Amino acid sequence: MKPGIHPEYGPVVFRDKAASSAFLTRSTATSDKTVEWEDGNTYPVVDVEISSASHPFYTGAARVLDTAGRVERFERRYGRRGAN
């Protein structure tokens, strides 16, 4: 790697505002705000709107659409394509 052109890669806390949860990981993201983590060290904190802790796909709250029912309803209304 070429020295001096890459951002610093270090520990950062990402805090999910929707789920009130946080996780510590490594990233190049930076922030002026800091938080004291469970291990007693202080890390920069980045607030995010949504993460795996609050996203419906990961929490199991995702809605399943009835696409077959929609297609059948459309065909009943407007007929099948190519049918005379």
N, CA, C and O of each residue as an XYZ file, in Angstrom:
336
protein
N       0.837     -1.182      0.000
C       0.000      0.000      0.000
C       0.876      1.237      0.000
O       1.936      1.278      0.625
N       0.411      2.226     -0.706
C       1.118      3.484     -0.780
C       0.886      4.259      0.529
O      -0.263      4.430      0.934
N       1.927      4.719      1.184
C       1.744      5.409      2.469
C       1.136      6.809      2.291
O       1.437      7.526      1.337
N       0.272      7.165      3.244
C      -0.256      8.520      3.311
C      -1.489      8.815      2.465
O      -1.987      9.940      2.504
N      -2.004      7.845      1.697
C      -3.174      8.144      0.871
C      -4.436      7.417      1.332
O      -5.528      7.726      0.854
N      -4.310      6.473      2.236
C      -5.461      5.705      2.692
C      -5.980      6.253      4.014
O      -5.197      6.686      4.859
N      -7.323      6.234      4.200
C      -7.874      6.692      5.479
C      -7.521      5.721      6.598
O      -7.248      4.546      6.353
N      -7.530      6.218      7.810
C      -7.214      5.384      8.972
C      -8.335      4.377      9.202
O      -9.515      4.726      9.159
N      -7.962      3.147      9.441
C      -8.899      2.046      9.650
C      -8.799      1.621     11.105
O      -7.774      1.086     11.529
N      -9.862      1.856     11.876
C      -9.795      1.538     13.288
C     -11.154      1.226     13.878
O     -12.151      1.208     13.156
N     -11.211      0.981     15.170
C     -12.475      0.633     15.822
C     -13.432      1.826     15.872
O     -13.037      2.951     16.181
N     -14.710      1.547     15.556
C     -15.772      2.558     15.561
C     -17.033      1.894     16.103
O     -17.288      0.722     15.826
N     -17.815      2.634     16.868
C     -19.097      2.151     17.366
C     -20.189      2.687     16.448
O     -20.282      3.896     16.232
N     -21.013      1.797     15.909
C     -22.179      2.199     15.129
C     -23.400      2.040     16.023
O     -23.645      0.966     16.574
N     -24.164      3.121     16.161
C     -25.325      3.131     17.056
C     -26.591      3.276     16.220
O     -26.745      4.250     15.483
N     -27.495      2.311     16.333
C     -28.761      2.313     15.605
C     -29.769      3.122     16.399
O     -30.121      2.757     17.520
N     -30.235      4.221     15.820
C     -31.172      5.095     16.523
C     -32.555      4.475     16.656
O     -33.259      4.744     17.629
N     -32.957      3.645     15.689
C     -34.297      3.067     15.708
C     -34.419      1.934     16.723
O     -35.471      1.782     17.345
N     -33.370      1.141     16.901
C     -33.451     -0.033     17.776
C     -32.752      0.164     19.116
O     -32.785     -0.726     19.966
N     -32.131      1.301     19.311
C     -31.388      1.574     20.544
C     -30.349      0.484     20.827
O     -30.206      0.015     21.956
N     -29.644      0.102     19.790
C     -28.579     -0.870     19.958
C     -27.311     -0.319     19.322
O     -27.360      0.602     18.507
N     -26.183     -0.891     19.702
C     -24.897     -0.440     19.167
C     -23.975     -1.627     19.015
O     -24.111     -2.629     19.717
N     -23.033     -1.509     18.090
C     -22.048     -2.564     17.917
C     -20.706     -1.949     17.559
O     -20.625     -0.909     16.906
N     -19.669     -2.619     18.003
C     -18.298     -2.167     17.787
C     -17.698     -2.960     16.638
O     -17.743     -4.190     16.625
N     -17.139     -2.247     15.681
C     -16.495     -2.884     14.536
C     -15.358     -1.994     14.069
O     -15.104     -0.940     14.654
N     -14.683     -2.412     13.029
C     -13.617     -1.588     12.462
C     -14.113     -0.950     11.184
O     -14.822     -1.584     10.403
N     -13.742      0.317     10.962
C     -14.209      1.036      9.791
C     -13.305      2.220      9.519
O     -12.479      2.589     10.353
N     -13.467      2.818      8.338
C     -12.772      4.059      8.019
C     -13.648      5.261      8.318
O     -13.200      6.399      8.180
N     -14.914      5.025      8.734
C     -15.820      6.109      9.083
C     -15.280      6.846     10.305
O     -14.717      6.241     11.216
N     -15.464      8.164     10.305
C     -14.986      8.971     11.428
C     -16.129      9.805     11.986
O     -17.148     10.014     11.328
N     -15.939     10.269     13.197
C     -16.940     11.091     13.849
C     -16.280     11.919     14.946
O     -15.281     11.507     15.536
N     -16.850     13.082     15.209
C     -16.351     13.924     16.305
C     -16.907     13.465     17.644
O     -16.319     13.733     18.691
N     -18.057     12.763     17.608
C     -18.671     12.271     18.839
C     -17.981     10.992     19.286
O     -17.529     10.198     18.462
N     -17.905     10.802     20.579
C     -17.307      9.583     21.136
C     -18.244      8.984     22.169
O     -19.153      9.645     22.669
N     -18.001      7.711     22.479
C     -18.796      7.019     23.483
C     -17.872      6.065     24.224
O     -16.935      5.511     23.649
N     -18.153      5.883     25.510
C     -17.385      4.909     26.280
C     -18.037      3.552     26.097
O     -19.220      3.384     26.393
N     -17.279      2.590     25.616
C     -17.799      1.262     25.315
C     -17.741      0.372     26.545
O     -17.204      0.775     27.577
N     -18.286     -0.829     26.448
C     -18.378     -1.768     27.564
C     -17.021     -2.181     28.112
O     -16.915     -2.567     29.276
N     -15.980     -2.105     27.287
C     -14.648     -2.500     27.739
C     -13.909     -1.366     28.442
O     -12.762     -1.534     28.856
N     -14.567     -0.204     28.579
C     -13.977      0.930     29.279
C     -13.210      1.883     28.374
O     -12.800      2.951     28.828
N     -13.005      1.531     27.115
C     -12.310      2.406     26.170
C     -13.289      3.365     25.501
O     -14.488      3.095     25.440
N     -12.778      4.471     25.008
C     -13.581      5.466     24.315
C     -13.348      5.335     22.821
O     -12.205      5.315     22.364
N     -14.442      5.245     22.051
C     -14.379      5.074     20.607
C     -15.234      6.140     19.927
O     -16.173      6.655     20.534
N     -14.923      6.474     18.682
C     -15.818      7.362     17.936
C     -17.132      6.634     17.663
O     -17.142      5.419     17.466
N     -18.239      7.374     17.652
C     -19.556      6.772     17.446
C     -20.204      7.400     16.215
O     -20.175      8.616     16.028
N     -20.791      6.536     15.376
C     -21.512      6.966     14.184
C     -22.958      6.536     14.353
O     -23.233      5.348     14.525
N     -23.892      7.488     14.307
C     -25.311      7.174     14.430
C     -25.870      6.821     13.048
O     -25.657      7.547     12.077
N     -26.587      5.693     12.976
C     -27.201      5.250     11.726
C     -28.708      5.166     11.923
O     -29.190      4.937     13.032
N     -29.447      5.353     10.833
C     -30.903      5.316     10.902
C     -31.431      3.890     11.033
O     -32.410      3.646     11.739
N     -30.777      2.950     10.351
C     -31.266      1.580     10.342
C     -30.085      0.626     10.218
O     -29.113      0.917      9.522
N     -30.173     -0.499     10.887
C     -29.132     -1.526     10.812
C     -29.817     -2.890     10.858
O     -31.043     -2.976     10.784
N     -29.043     -3.930     10.977
C     -29.632     -5.268     11.032
C     -30.494     -5.457     12.286
O     -31.334     -6.356     12.325
N     -30.299     -4.632     13.293
C     -31.094     -4.745     14.520
C     -32.507     -4.188     14.347
O     -33.405     -4.548     15.108
N     -32.718     -3.310     13.353
C     -34.039     -2.710     13.181
C     -34.627     -2.899     11.791
O     -35.782     -2.531     11.576
N     -33.886     -3.455     10.838
C     -34.404     -3.635      9.485
C     -35.409     -4.789      9.467
O     -35.127     -5.854     10.016
N     -36.581     -4.595      8.842
C     -37.613     -5.641      8.843
C     -37.153     -6.973      8.272
O     -37.614     -8.021      8.725
N     -36.268     -6.962      7.300
C     -35.798     -8.232      6.719
C     -35.063     -9.061      7.763
O     -35.256    -10.275      7.826
N     -34.234     -8.439      8.576
C     -33.435     -9.164      9.565
C     -34.214     -9.477     10.840
O     -33.905    -10.450     11.528
N     -35.213     -8.669     11.159
C     -35.975     -8.888     12.387
C     -37.133     -9.853     12.194
O     -37.745    -10.276     13.175
N     -37.451    -10.215     10.948
C     -38.555    -11.131     10.680
C     -39.890    -10.441     10.578
O     -40.916    -11.119     10.510
N     -39.925     -9.119     10.563
C     -41.174     -8.370     10.476
C     -41.487     -7.959      9.043
O     -42.373     -7.133      8.824
N     -40.789     -8.511      8.071
C     -41.019     -8.158      6.673
C     -42.363     -8.718      6.230
O     -42.750     -9.822      6.615
N     -43.068     -7.941      5.416
C     -44.350     -8.382      4.891
C     -44.114     -9.218      3.639
O     -43.243     -8.898      2.830
N     -44.877    -10.270      3.482
C     -44.802    -11.096      2.291
C     -45.957    -10.687      1.388
O     -47.115    -10.722      1.803
N     -45.647    -10.301      0.160
C     -46.691     -9.886     -0.773
C     -47.269    -11.098     -1.480
O     -46.546    -12.029     -1.833
N     -48.549    -11.078     -1.680
C     -49.241    -12.153     -2.377
C     -49.232    -11.839     -3.869
O     -50.225    -11.357     -4.416
N     -48.111    -12.113     -4.520
C     -47.989    -11.762     -5.933
C     -48.852    -12.655     -6.805
O     -49.360    -12.198     -7.829
N     -49.032    -13.904     -6.435
C     -49.873    -14.795     -7.235
C     -51.308    -14.296     -7.222
O     -51.967    -14.289     -8.262
N     -51.788    -13.893     -6.099
C     -53.142    -13.358     -5.993
C     -53.316    -12.087     -6.800
O     -54.380    -11.867     -7.379
N     -52.304    -11.253     -6.851
C     -52.373    -10.025     -7.642
C     -52.461    -10.331     -9.126
O     -53.230     -9.708     -9.857
N     -51.651    -11.313     -9.568
C     -51.664    -11.678    -10.983
C     -53.023    -12.246    -11.361
O     -53.592    -11.877    -12.388
N     -53.542    -13.140    -10.533
C     -54.852    -13.730    -10.821
C     -55.946    -12.682    -10.837
O     -56.834    -12.745    -11.687
N     -55.914    -11.737     -9.943
C     -56.916    -10.671     -9.913
C     -56.810     -9.800    -11.166
O     -57.827     -9.397    -11.731
N     -55.581     -9.509    -11.598
C     -55.380     -8.730    -12.811
C     -55.935     -9.476    -14.021
O     -56.598     -8.881    -14.871
N     -55.664    -10.776    -14.099
C     -56.150    -11.561    -15.229
C     -57.672    -11.649    -15.238
O     -58.281    -11.629    -16.308
N     -58.295    -11.745    -14.072
C     -59.765    -11.763    -14.009
C     -60.333    -10.437    -14.498
O     -61.346    -10.416    -15.196
N     -59.694     -9.342    -14.140
C     -60.186     -8.026    -14.544
C     -59.990     -7.750    -16.022
O     -60.918     -7.318    -16.707
N     -58.804     -7.994    -16.509
C     -58.435     -7.558    -17.852
C     -58.244     -8.705    -18.834
O     -57.966     -8.454    -20.006
N     -58.380     -9.933    -18.407
C     -58.210    -11.080    -19.291
C     -56.755    -11.411    -19.492
O     -55.866    -10.603    -19.221
N     -56.529    -12.625    -19.975
C     -55.157    -13.062    -20.226
C     -54.608    -12.362    -21.457
O     -55.357    -11.976    -22.354
N     -53.333    -12.207    -21.486
C     -52.681    -11.575    -22.627
C     -52.702    -12.525    -23.817
O     -52.321    -13.689    -23.692
N     -53.144    -12.036    -24.961
C     -53.178    -12.851    -26.163
C     -54.452    -13.654    -26.315
O     -54.644    -14.300    -27.345
N     -55.331    -13.638    -25.322
C     -56.589    -14.354    -25.430
C     -57.598    -13.483    -26.155
O     -57.718    -12.292    -25.868
N     -58.311    -14.063    -27.078
C     -59.326    -13.295    -27.842
C     -60.702    -13.696    -27.429
O     -61.683    -13.168    -27.952
